[in-house]
Amino acid sequence: MKLRRWTAVAAVAVATVAALNALPATAGRPYDPTAQSLGTLGQRHGLHIGTAVDMDALADPADPRYRELAASEFSSVTAENEMKWESLEPTRGSYDWGPADAFVDFARRNDQRIRGHVLVWHNQLPGWLTSGVADGSISREELRELLRNHITAVVSRYRGRIWQWDVVNEAVSDPWDTPSTLHYKGFWAQHLGPGYIADAFRWARAADPKALLFYNDYNIEAFGSGDPADDKTQFVYDMAKRLLAEGVPLDGVGSQGHLGTQYGNFDTLQVAAALKRFSALGLATAFTEVDVRSRLTEGVQTGDSEEINPRLQASAANFSVLLKACLADRHCLSYTVWGFSDRHSWVPGWFDDPPEGLATLYDERYQPKRAYQEVKADLIFAGPPYVLPRATHRPRR
């Protein structure tokens, strides 16, 4: 980075810190950073702390606390479902923009940046699309055109209002899939081949020259064996490097960050090393869907503190590992939790055999958990020389 640009960035950071510390304070009432929101504390580093938003919860008049926290605690937001294809176009040729527009308006009113999620995914597709392909009434050529039209319609509608788009989501298999060798998976790879990935990024760029375009996936927090046959992070890294070499306008890679306390997760240095390898390609990075779930054993469900406390502590540690790794890499632009309260978490409805939960920063009564406090502490105590202001990333042409 040129000295003048670094000086400008540093000046912004100093100004932000000064603004935070300019709050009314006296000897008897000193400035208290713990009273600030996560979003405000993230601004010290130019880092956006975000959440996925459940629009049903947001609209529930009986649940004002959800609305209050979604508006005040975070500096960026992601629609949990409203921008997925099945929600936007439940009937072919007829878009229902209402819920997505309401989400965008919510973010605008609260001065929050938006992560658009998601343009191309093999899940939550409209029934008319999947059934049409299955019965042969939609050909390969028509399917490709439908995908192009969908990306163009959605990105064009929100042009200039989306900071980061998850363009392609979860395109790579897992080692436990069949076959076990990593490969491109799902509806789109099956029917269009892997070339759809480059097409999707080019179509999105044509529709909005200014949005940052991300590939998004899970289980890519750290490198493993380094063999792309069984190391998903390596496979995604090689894919990103190849797309860039082909001139595809890929701006960033999003690591979802869905973790579980029952697993042997990674330490901060491992995760930071993975982020730095992606950023060395010239890419932005982000944690896009962070939560840390736990097994809801009989002891947990009956309130046994000896079962609950270790899980809460492990959860806090995992949230913190991902955030500290993000803070350590200037190219990590945002850290988004996938829902903020156990009251509205997707985890219990998805992981039910055995049951899992306790995955978010707040409990079901909107009380901040140990994980929330650790995330806040990381944001408060981080700073130079090892944590620097975020780098500037501009969309690739």
N, C-alpha and C positions, 0 to 999 in steps of 0.2 A: 504494500500500500504506500502511495506517495505521502511524504511528510505533511503536505498541506491537508490532504484528506484525513489523515490520522489526527491532525490538530483539530480539524472541524468536529470529528467524531468525539474526541476527548472533551471538547468544549461543550458539546451537547450533554455528555455524561455528567460533567461537573455542574452544568445548569440544572439537570434533573435532580441530582443529589441536593443542590442548594434549594430547589423548590420543595423537596420533601422535608428538608430541615427548616424551612421558613414558616412552618406551621406555628401558630401561637404557642410560645413556651416561656416559662418563667422559672426562676430558681425553685419555686415551690411546685411547679408543674412542668418538668423538663419534657422535651420531645421524646415520645415513646414509639419506636418503630414497630413494636408488637401490636400497636393499635391500627396499623395500616393494613390494607387488603393485600392479598397475594399479587394482584395485578399491579398495584402501585409499587410494591417492593421490587417486582420484576423490572420496572422501568429504570431502576438504578443501573441495570446492566443492558438496557435495550431489549430485554427478553420479555416476550408476551406469555403470560400465564393464562391458559384458557380452559374452557370446559365444553363438553357436549351438552346440548340443551334438549330436554324433553318438552316438546311444545304442548302436550296434553297437561303436564304438570304446570307449565308456565301459565296456561289459561285457566287453571282451576282456582276459582274464587275462594275455595276453602283452604287453600295452601299458599298464603301470601309470602311465607318465609322462603319458599323455593324461588319465587319471582324476585324477591329482594336480594338474595345471595347471588343468583345468576346475573343480576344487573350490576351489583356492586363489588363482587369479590374478584372478578376476572377481567382481563383486558382484551381477550379474544374469545370467540365462540364458534362452535361447530354444530350444525343441525344434526341431531342423532339419526333422524330418518327422513326428514321432509325433502331432501334433495336427491334421494335415491329414485331410480327410474320407476319402480312400481308405485311410488307415491305421486310422482309428477305426471305420469301418463298412464293411469289405470285402464283407460280405454284408448285404443289406437287412434292417433290423430287428435285427441282431445286432452290438452294439458290442464291440470288443476294447479295453478300457481299460488292459490291462496295461502296455504300454510307456509310455503317457502318464502313468499313475499312478507308474511307476518314476522317470520324469523329475521329476515334481513332488516325490516323496519325496527325490530327490537334492538338489534345490534347498533343501528344508526342512532337511535335515541340515546343509547348508553355509551356512545363513542367507543365501540368495541370493533376490533378487526375481525374479519370472517375467514375461517377455513372452510372452503366448499368441499362437501363430502356427499356423494362420490359420483364421478362420471361413468366409469366402466368397472363393473364388478359382476361376478357370476351369481351372486345372491341378490335377493329382493328385486328380481326382474318382473315385469308385468306378465301375467298369465298369457295374454294374447301373443306375446313375443315367443315365449318358450314353447307354447303349444303349436304355434305356427311353424316353428322350425321342426318340431317333432313330427308333425303330420305332413311335412313337405310343402305346405302352402306358402312358406317363406323360403326362397332360395338363398344360396350363399351370397350371390351378388346383391340381392335385395336386403339381406341381413347387414351386409357391410354398409349399404346406403342408409339403412335405418339407424345404425350406430353413428354414422357421420352426421346425420340430421339431428339426432338427439343431442350429441355433444355441442353442435353448433347452436341449437335452439337454447339450451340451458346456459351455456357460457355467454352467449350474446345477450340474453335477458339480464344477466347480472354483471355485464361488462363494466369494469371500473369500480365495482363494489366488493369484489372478492380478492383478498390478499393472497391466499394460497389455495390452489385447487388440488385435491386428490384426484388425479386424472385416471390412473389405473390402480386398482386395489387387489392385493392378494393373488397375483398371477402365477405364483411359484408354489409348487407342492411342498410337502413335508417328508422327512425321511421315513415316517411311519405309513405313508400312503403306499398304494400299489400302482406302479412299481415303486420300489424304495429309492431308486435313483432319482434325484431331483429333476423336475421337468416343468414345463408350462402346463398349468392345469385349468380345468373349469370350462364353462360354456363357450367362452369366446375363443380360447385356444382350440377347443375341439372343432368348432365350426368355421373359424376363420384362419386358424394357424397363428403363430406367435407374432406375425407381422402386424397384427391389430394394435400392438402396443405402440409402435412408432407412429402408426396412422393416428391414433387417438391423441397423442401429444401434438402432432402437427395440426390436426383439426382444432384442438383447443387453443393453440397459439394463434391461429388465423382468426378465431372468434374474439380473443382478448389478448392484445399484445403486451399488456402490463401485469397480468397475474403471474405469480410464481407457480410453476407446474411441478407437481410432486408425484413420484411413485411411492405407494404406501403398502407396508406389509408387516406381519407379525413374526416373532422369533428371529429377528435380525438385530438384536441388541449387541451381540458380540460375535467375533469370529470363533470358529471351532477348529476343525481339522485343516481348513484351508483347501480342502478338496471339493470342487463344485459339485461332485457327485452326491455328497452327503452333508455339506456345509451350506445351509441356506443363505447365510450372510455372504459367503464367498460367491454363491451363484448370483445373488442380486447385485453385488459389487461388479462382477464381470459383465452382467447385463447392462448396468448403468454405463460402464466404461465403453461398451460396444455401441450403445445408443448415442453417446456423445461423439464417438468417432464417426458415426454416420450422419452427424449434423442434426440429430433429433433435439428439439427444444426442451430437454429435461433440465429443470432448475434445481430439484432437490429430491431427497429420499426421506420419507417419513417412517420411523420405527414406531410401531403401535405401542409397545410397552405393556401388553397384557401379561401380568406375572401372577404367580401363585406362591403362597408361603410354604407349600408342601414340596416345592422343587428346589434344587440346588441352583439358584440364580447367580448372576454375575456380580463381580465387585466393580467399584467405580472406575478403576484403572482399565479394566477390560472393556467396559462400555465406552469410555473416553477414547480408547485406542481405535475402536471401530468407527466412531464418529469422525475422527481425524483422518482415517483412510478415505472415507467418502468425501470429506471436505477437501482433501488433497486433489480430488478430481475437479475441483472448482464448483462443487455442489453445496447448496444449503442443506441443512439437516433439521429435523424436528422430531420430538416425541409427540405423537398425535392422538393416542387413545389410552393413556396410562390408567391402570387400576391394578390392584393387588388383592386377589381373592384368597379365601381360606376355606378349608373344609369345615362345614357346620356339623361337627360331631355331636353325639348325644350330650356330651359334657358342655359343649358350647351352647347348645340349645337350652340346656337347663340352667345356664348362668354360672358354670364352674369357673372361677377366676383363674385357676391353675391351667385351664385349657384356653381361656380367652386371652389372657395377658400375653403369653408368648406369641400368639398370632398377631395381636395388635403391634407388638414390638417388631416382629419380622416384617409386617406390612409397612411400618414407618421406615424401616431400613431400606426396603426396596424402592419406595417412592423417592427416598433421599439419594440412593445410588444413581438413579436415572437423572435426577435434577442436577446433582453435582457434576456428572459427566457432561451434561448439556452446558452448564455454566462454564466448564473448562474449555469448551470449544466455541470460539467466537462465531462460527458459522451455524451453530444451533440456534435457530431463531425463535422457536416457540416450544412450550411444554404444556400439553393439553391433557387434562384428566377426562376420562370417559364417564361423565356424570360425577357429581360431587357429593351426593347423599345416598346412603344405603336405602333410603325410603323409595328412591326411584332408580335403582341400579338394574341393569340388564342381567347381571350375573346370576341371581337365583333362578330366573326363568329359563336360563340357557344351561346352566350347570346344576342339574338336579339329581344326578345318579352317579356318585353320592352328592348330596346337596352342598352348595358352596355359597359364600356371601362375604360380608364384612369388607367389601372391595374398595370403598371410596374414602374420601377425606373426612366426611361428616357421618355421624350415625343417623338412625331413622328419625331422631328428634332434632336434627340439625345441630347437634353438639359437635364441635371440632374434636377429632380424634388425635391420638399421638402422631399419626402420619401428617396431619395438617400442621401441627406444631413443628415437626422436623422440617417440612418443606419451607415453612415461614422462616425458621432459623437459618436454613441454608441461604435463603435470599438475603437475610439481614447481614450475615457475617461474611459473605463472600465479597471479594474485591481484588484490586491489583495486588501483586503483579500477575497472579495466576488466573484471575477472572477479569477479563477486559470487556469493553463495550462490544456489542454485536457487529459483525462485518456487514457491509452493504452488499446485497445481492440484487442484481438487475435481471429481468427476464431475458432468456436467450432468444435470439431471432432465428 
